[in-house]
């Protein structure tokens, strides 16, 4: 929208932007702008995923240029 991103999943504030599965591997990522801050709900979701052994990332545009995103997806 003109004010923010909208995802098909409604009613779960802070739910991660990206969940990727391949084989027995699962990663969860929150995608932020360079200056964007994680909200409390986003932190709660990321901590919950991490607590059950899922890889968790917070990625920003600079992470694409640095190779950090590619590294996390390997």
Secondary structure in CASP SS format (residue, H / E / C, confidence):
PFRMAT SS
TARGET T0000
AUTHOR 0000-0000-0000
METHOD secondary structure of the structure
MODEL  1
X C 1.00
X C 1.00
X C 1.00
X C 1.00
X C 1.00
X C 1.00
X C 1.00
X C 1.00
X C 1.00
X C 1.00
X C 1.00
X C 1.00
X C 1.00
X C 1.00
X C 1.00
X C 1.00
X C 1.00
X E 1.00
X E 1.00
X E 1.00
X E 1.00
X E 1.00
X C 1.00
X C 1.00
X E 1.00
X E 1.00
X E 1.00
X E 1.00
X E 1.00
X E 1.00
X E 1.00
X C 1.00
X C 1.00
X C 1.00
X C 1.00
X C 1.00
X C 1.00
X C 1.00
X C 1.00
X H 1.00
X H 1.00
X H 1.00
X H 1.00
X H 1.00
X H 1.00
X H 1.00
X H 1.00
X H 1.00
X H 1.00
X H 1.00
X H 1.00
X C 1.00
X C 1.00
X C 1.00
X E 1.00
X E 1.00
X E 1.00
X E 1.00
X E 1.00
X C 1.00
X H 1.00
X H 1.00
X H 1.00
X H 1.00
X H 1.00
X H 1.00
X C 1.00
X H 1.00
X H 1.00
X H 1.00
X H 1.00
X H 1.00
X H 1.00
X C 1.00
END
